[in-house]
Structure formats: C-alpha cells, structure tokens
Amino acid sequence: MAAQHTSGLQALLVSSGFEGEVYAHEPMARHTSYHLGGPARFFVQVASLRALSALIEACRDEQEPWLVIGKGSNLLVADSGFEGVVITLGHDFKFCRFDEDALRFVAGAGLSLAHVVQDAFKRGVAGLEFAVGTPGTVGGAVRMNAGSRDEWIGSRVVSVTVYSPTQGLKRLAGSQIAWSYRETGFSDEEVILECELAVEASLPAYVRGRMEGVLARRKRTQPLQYPSCGSVFKNPPARSAGALIDGLGLKGLRHGGAMVSPLHANFIVNMGNARAADVYGLIRHVQTKVKEAYGIELQPEVKFLGFA
C-alpha cells in the first residue's frame, strides 16, 4: 500500500527526463548554516520551472509534505529529520542581470544574495550595502524581508515573480506585497522564482566605504566563527532582543553543545558538538526567562522543521 502511495513521486524522481538532482535520506546538516538536522526523505535540487512544478504537483497529489529552502541560513531541522521533500532551486534560478538605464538588478531566487551585493559593489551602485555579509539566497532574503533595523530588502523590491501550484506564475509589484519586520505576505505555497531590485547611481568610494563599515561591524559584534542561524529572535517593538537576553545574564549559557553567544546574546551557536535538540531547548529556555522577567514573548526569526 505504501509503495502505491509513493509510486508517482518516486517514478518522477527516478525518471531520466527529470531536470534535477535527487538525494534520498539526505542529512539536512549538510544544507543548514547550523550544520544540524537529520535526513529529509528526499532532497531535490530542481534545475527548471518544469521540474519544480512537476515535483510540487506530485507532492500535492500524494499529500507529501514539501518545502522550498535557500541555503538553510535561517532554518533549524530536527535531529529526526523531515518526512517529506526539501526542494532547492538550481540552474535556471541562479542568474543575475543588470539594467544600466533603469538601475535595476533582476536576480534568480536560487542565487546567493552575496553575488548581487558584490555585483553592486563592483558597479559602484548604492542601495544594497546593508545586505553585505548576509548569508542565504535572494529568494530567502525576499521571503523573510532580510535587513537591518533601518533598511530591508523589501524597500528595494520592484517586482517579484512567484510560482503557485494553484495559480501558476504570477508577477507581483513590490507595492502589492505586504512587507513588515522580518515578514512578508507570501503564502507557504508561493515559491519565489526571481525578483527585481532597484539601486541608485553613486560614487564607488561611498559604496565601498559603507560596505566595509557594515562588514567591520558584523565581524566586531557577531560570533561568525561558529555555526548559527544569525539572530534567533525578532526585536520586540522599541526593544532589542539581544539586550533583553543580556540583561538576564544569559550570555554564555549552554545546553549540550549549544550556547548563547558571549559576544551577541541574540545568537545561539553550535559549539561543534550540538544537536538540534540542544539549540531548540536553549531557544525555549531563553523565551521562558525573558517572558518571566519582562512579560515579553520573544518571537523566533529562525524557522523550525521536523519538530513536533
């Protein structure tokens, strides 16, 4: 019975015409910045829109859980893994074009955001300096509205092209998208395929100076030598999550191989021997302590996969 239930999906993935790379029981620790996580039933890098739509359709037909991820820089996967299909965007989604007249980048969602930022640096155009050093893909950055307290990628988005399994391809103007702090209005089933980003003419020295300043600050204030997901919690209104945690003396607190960074309290790092359960337990402990002390319930930025 189980074989019949999965035959359509399995037949697609082993087909010689399927445009993608397929890995069964792939450890997600290989695909997250935490370097943690058990196996996904299937890990698939799709090379084309045709492969993406066929794969999602097969998953939906068989009620197989599926998820599209970027570089896993904002993802904590359970030690037991994920009983479903993890999808990443391959060849056809890794491109970057620049329109010199319009001063716009068009970038595929599977492309590293760092690639676009470095292209802007080389061209001496301004507007993306805040994103220097930000890990992950263009699609991931757009979906979570990545950025700083004062600047975020949504403010640069002219348009986004998405694929919906129920509506097909859609092109949305940036003004049609609900942007908020670390959130957007995209539904879980909308897959971001590409986006158009506006930049501005500037002096190369200005762009270089701003990017070097942002990078220097990151190196000075963030524990970049350890695997992490970046900031674990969203900042509450008019407050700093890191300051709240630091105020409780929680820097350096350990749970198994996970630790609240002594450098930045809003980072929980993998000291090298952590399990996903260690990180998850420390996140919940910090939330509890902050709630007890301040009456504030910290909201995670990190996304959880495979946890009950």
C-alpha positions in Angstrom: 0.0 0.0 0.0 2.8 2.4 0.9 4.6 1.7 -2.3 1.4 2.6 -4.3 1.1 5.8 -2.3 4.6 7.0 -3.2 4.9 5.5 -6.7 4.0 8.6 -8.6 6.5 10.8 -6.7 9.2 8.1 -6.9 8.6 7.5 -10.6 9.1 11.2 -11.3 12.3 11.4 -9.3 13.9 8.4 -11.0 12.8 9.4 -14.5 15.6 10.1 -16.9 13.7 13.2 -18.1 13.5 14.8 -14.6 15.6 18.0 -14.6 17.2 17.9 -11.2 19.4 16.2 -8.7 17.7 13.8 -6.2 19.1 12.6 -2.9 17.2 10.1 -0.7 17.5 10.3 3.0 19.8 13.3 2.7 21.2 14.7 6.0 19.9 18.2 6.4 23.0 19.1 8.4 24.7 19.4 5.0 22.3 22.1 4.0 21.9 24.4 7.0 24.1 27.1 8.4 23.7 25.4 11.9 25.2 22.2 10.4 22.5 20.4 12.2 19.5 18.2 11.2 18.5 14.7 10.4 17.6 13.3 7.0 14.9 14.5 4.6 13.0 11.8 2.9 14.1 13.4 -0.4 16.3 16.4 -1.0 15.9 17.7 -4.6 17.6 20.5 -6.4 15.3 21.4 -9.4 17.0 22.8 -12.4 14.0 24.3 -14.2 10.4 25.6 -13.6 9.1 22.5 -15.4 10.8 20.2 -12.8 9.7 22.4 -9.9 6.0 22.4 -11.0 6.0 18.7 -11.7 7.6 17.9 -8.3 5.2 20.1 -6.4 2.2 18.6 -8.2 3.4 15.1 -7.4 3.8 16.0 -3.8 0.3 17.5 -3.6 -1.2 14.6 -5.4 0.2 12.2 -2.8 -0.2 14.6 0.2 3.6 14.5 0.7 4.9 17.4 2.8 7.2 19.7 0.8 9.3 22.8 1.5 11.4 25.1 -0.7 14.6 26.4 1.1 17.5 28.5 0.1 20.9 28.0 1.8 19.3 27.0 5.1 20.7 30.0 6.9 17.5 30.6 8.9 16.5 27.0 9.4 16.7 24.6 12.4 15.9 21.0 11.4 15.1 18.4 14.0 17.6 15.6 14.7 15.0 13.1 13.5 14.8 14.9 10.1 11.8 15.7 7.9 9.5 13.1 6.5 8.9 15.0 3.3 10.6 16.6 0.3 13.0 19.5 0.7 13.4 21.5 -2.6 16.1 23.9 -3.6 16.4 26.0 -6.8 19.1 25.1 -9.2 20.5 26.1 -12.6 17.6 28.2 -14.2 17.1 30.1 -10.9 20.7 31.2 -10.5 21.2 34.3 -12.7 21.8 38.0 -12.3 21.2 40.7 -14.9 21.7 44.5 -14.5 19.9 47.2 -16.5 22.2 50.2 -16.5 19.5 52.5 -17.8 16.8 51.6 -15.2 19.4 50.9 -12.5 17.8 47.6 -11.6 19.1 44.1 -10.9 17.0 41.1 -11.9 18.1 38.1 -9.9 17.0 34.4 -9.7 15.8 33.3 -6.3 18.3 30.5 -6.1 21.3 32.8 -6.5 23.3 33.8 -3.4 22.4 37.3 -2.2 26.1 37.9 -1.8 26.5 37.6 -5.6 24.1 40.5 -6.2 25.7 42.6 -3.4 29.2 42.0 -4.8 27.9 43.0 -8.3 26.6 46.2 -6.9 29.9 46.8 -5.2 31.8 46.3 -8.5 29.5 48.6 -10.4 29.5 51.3 -7.6 25.7 51.4 -7.3 24.1 52.1 -4.0 21.2 50.6 -2.1 22.3 47.1 -1.1 25.1 48.0 1.3 23.0 46.9 4.3 22.9 43.3 2.9 26.7 42.8 2.7 27.7 39.7 4.7 24.1 38.5 4.8 24.0 34.7 4.1 21.4 32.9 2.1 19.7 33.3 -1.3 17.9 36.1 -3.0 14.6 34.2 -2.6 15.2 33.5 1.1 16.1 37.2 1.7 12.9 38.4 -0.1 10.6 35.9 1.7 11.8 37.0 5.2 12.4 40.6 4.3 16.0 40.4 5.4 17.8 43.5 6.5 18.7 45.7 9.5 16.6 47.8 11.8 16.7 50.7 9.4 17.0 49.1 5.9 15.4 45.9 4.4 15.3 44.3 1.1 11.6 44.9 0.6 12.2 48.6 0.2 14.3 47.8 -2.8 12.0 45.3 -4.5 10.3 46.5 -7.7 8.7 43.2 -8.6 8.7 39.5 -7.6 7.8 36.5 -9.8 6.3 33.6 -7.9 5.0 30.2 -8.8 1.8 29.0 -7.1 0.7 25.3 -7.6 -2.9 26.6 -7.8 -2.4 29.8 -9.8 0.8 29.2 -11.8 3.2 32.1 -12.5 2.4 35.5 -11.0 4.4 38.7 -11.2 3.7 41.0 -8.2 4.8 44.6 -8.0 6.7 45.4 -4.8 3.8 47.6 -3.7 1.4 44.6 -3.9 3.4 42.7 -1.3 2.8 43.1 2.4 6.2 43.9 3.9 6.8 44.1 7.6 9.6 43.5 10.0 11.1 40.1 9.2 7.8 39.0 7.5 6.1 39.2 4.1 2.7 38.4 2.8 3.7 35.4 0.7 1.8 32.2 1.3 3.6 29.0 2.2 2.8 27.5 -1.2 4.1 30.5 -3.2 7.6 29.8 -4.4 9.7 32.9 -5.2 11.4 32.5 -8.5 13.1 35.9 -9.2 13.0 39.5 -8.1 13.8 42.9 -9.5 15.8 45.2 -7.2 16.2 49.0 -7.6 19.5 50.6 -6.9 20.9 54.1 -7.3 23.8 55.8 -9.0 26.6 56.6 -6.6 30.2 57.2 -6.1 32.1 53.8 -5.9 34.1 55.1 -2.9 30.9 55.8 -1.0 29.5 52.3 -1.7 32.9 50.7 -0.8 33.1 52.7 2.4 29.6 51.7 3.5 30.0 48.0 2.7 33.4 47.9 4.6 31.7 49.6 7.5 28.9 47.1 7.7 31.3 44.1 7.4 33.5 45.5 10.1 30.6 45.9 12.4 29.4 42.4 11.7 32.9 41.0 12.5 33.1 43.0 15.6 29.7 42.2 17.1 28.7 38.8 15.8 30.2 35.3 16.5 30.9 34.5 12.9 33.4 31.8 13.8 30.7 29.4 15.0 27.7 27.9 13.1 24.5 29.7 13.8 21.3 31.0 12.1 22.2 34.6 12.7 19.7 36.5 15.0 17.5 33.9 16.7 14.7 36.3 17.8 12.9 39.2 16.3 13.4 42.5 18.2 10.2 43.4 20.1 8.8 46.9 19.4 11.2 49.6 20.5 13.4 46.9 22.3 16.4 44.8 21.5 16.1 41.1 21.9 19.9 40.8 22.5 19.7 43.5 25.2 16.8 41.7 27.0 18.7 38.4 27.0 22.0 40.0 28.0 20.2 41.8 30.9 19.3 38.5 32.4 22.9 37.4 32.4 22.3 34.6 29.9 25.3 35.2 27.7 27.5 32.0 27.8 24.6 29.8 28.9 25.0 26.3 27.5 22.6 23.5 26.8 24.5 20.5 25.5 26.6 21.7 22.6 24.6 24.9 22.1 25.5 28.2 23.7 24.1 31.7 23.9 27.0 33.7 22.4 29.1 35.7 24.9 29.6 38.2 22.0 26.0 38.7 21.0 23.1 37.4 23.2 20.7 37.1 20.2 22.9 34.5 18.7 22.7 30.8 19.8 25.7 29.0 18.3 26.7 25.4 17.7 30.0 24.9 19.6 30.8 21.9 17.3 29.0 19.1 19.1 25.5 20.4 19.4 22.3 18.5 18.4 19.3 20.3 17.0 17.5 19.5 20.3 20.2 21.4 22.2 19.6 24.6 20.2 15.8 24.1 20.3 15.9 23.6 24.1 18.0 26.7 24.6 15.7 28.8 22.4 12.7 27.7 24.5 14.6 28.3 27.8 15.6 31.9 26.7 12.0 32.6 25.7 10.7 31.4 29.1 13.2 33.5 31.1 12.5 36.7 29.1 8.8 36.1 29.5 9.1 35.7 33.2 11.3 38.8 33.7 9.8 41.2 31.2 6.4 39.9 30.2 7.7 39.8 26.6 7.3 36.7 24.5 10.2 36.7 22.1 9.3 35.6 18.5 11.9 33.4 16.7 13.3 34.5 13.4 14.6 31.0 12.9 12.2 28.6 11.2 11.7 25.1 12.6 11.4 21.9 10.5 10.5 18.5 11.8 9.8 19.5 15.4 6.6 18.3 17.0 
